[in-house]
Amino acid sequence: MNLMAPTGCVLSSFYARPAGRHCLSLNDPHTDTADISYAQFCQLVQELCGLELAAYKREQTERRIRAYAARKGSTSLQVFWASLTTQPNALQQFLDHLTVNVTYFFRDMERFIELRDAVLPELLGNRQELAAWCAGCANGSEVYSLKMLLHECGAADRVHLLATDIDRTSLARGRRGYYSAQDLHHVPLAYRDAYFLPERKSFQIVPHLRTGIDFHLHDLLCDPYPSRLDLILCRNVFIYLTQSAQHRVFRQMHQALRPGGYLLVGNTERIHGLRLPGFVSPRPHFYRRMR
C-alpha cells in the first residue's frame, strides 16, 4: 500500500508483512539441544515474525522474556519457543507483552510547549502544508496531543499526521480514540472539554480530531521509512535499543526529514557516539536537519 500525503511527503511501503514466513519447528537443526540460548531464541523469533529482539538492550529484554515464559509455565526457552509455535494466539500475546506502552497525553508538557511556541510556528511559517510522524505512537495519546496543539493554532488542516507502532492492539485503540478518565489526567481542562466526548465510563476523541491521522503497523528496525517529513516525534523508544540499533534508527530518521525538519526524542534520551553532518540540536531533546 502506497500513501502519498498532499504535502508531497511520501508515506510509502507501510504494508502487511508477507505471509508464510519460515516457521522453525522443534525438529529444526537449530533446536536439537535440551535448551536453546537467548541468542538462538532471538534468531528464531526474528525468522518467525520479523521482530529483531537482538536490537533491544539484552539485560532488560531477556529478563522480561524469561519472567514471562516462567509465568506461562515454561521451564526453558526451548519449551517456551515450542509454546509460541504451537499454541493459538501465544505468539501475539507474547509480542503484546513485550511492547512497552507507558504513555499519556502531553507527556513532558514542557516539550509540547516548545512545539507550540517555537517549533510549529517556524515550520508553519516556512511551508503551507506539513507532514509529521509519531513513531512508536502506542495508544495514540501523543499524536492526539499534537493534533490538539495544531487545532489550537488553526493549522490542523495543514498537517498530515502519520502514527505508527509495532503493537496492533495499541494501534486499534488509537484509531477508536477511546480513553479512560485516568488517561486524561494530564490533559488541560480546556482541552478536555473541547476535544473529548463522554461515553459512559470513558471519553472519545471528537471526530474532527481523529480525521487526518493515519495509524499504521510499522517496525522501526525492519520496515521502510517515510520521507520528506517536517517533524518526527520518537520519544522513549531509543532507550530500549542497543547503541548500534539507536544509530541505525537515528540515521534513517535523519534521512526521512526535509532540510529544516525536526526530530524530538524523549527527555532521558541522548544519541551518543554518532555525528551526522548538518544534524544539530538547537535545543535540548530536539534535533534539526540543516541540509
Sequence and secondary structure as in RCSB ss.txt:
>XXXX:A:sequence
MNLMAPTGCVLSSFYARPAGRHCLSLNDPHTDTADISYAQFCQLVQELCGLELAAYKREQTERRIRAYAARKGST
SLQVFWASLTTQPNALQQFLDHLTVNVTYFFRDMERFIELRDAVLPELLGNRQELAAWCAGCANGSEVYSLKMLL
HECGAADRVHLLATDIDRTSLARGRRGYYSAQDLHHVPLAYRDAYFLPERKSFQIVPHLRTGIDFHLHDLLCDPY
PSRLDLILCRNVFIYLTQSAQHRVFRQMHQALRPGGYLLVGNTERIHGLRLPGFVSPRPHFYRRMR
>XXXX:A:secstr
 EEE TTS EEE      S      TTSGGG SSS  HHHHHHHHHHHH   GGGB HHHHHHHHHHHHHHTT S
SHHHHHHHHHHSTTHHHHHHHHHS     TTSSHHHHHHIIIIIHHHHHHH SSEEEEEET TTTHHHHHHHHHH
HHTT GGGEEEEEEES HHHHHHHHHTEEETGGGTTS HHHHHHHEEEETTEEEE HHHHTTEEEEE  TTTS  
 BSEEEEE  SSGGGB HHHHHHHHHHHHHHEEEEEEEE  TT    S   TTEEEEETTEEEE  
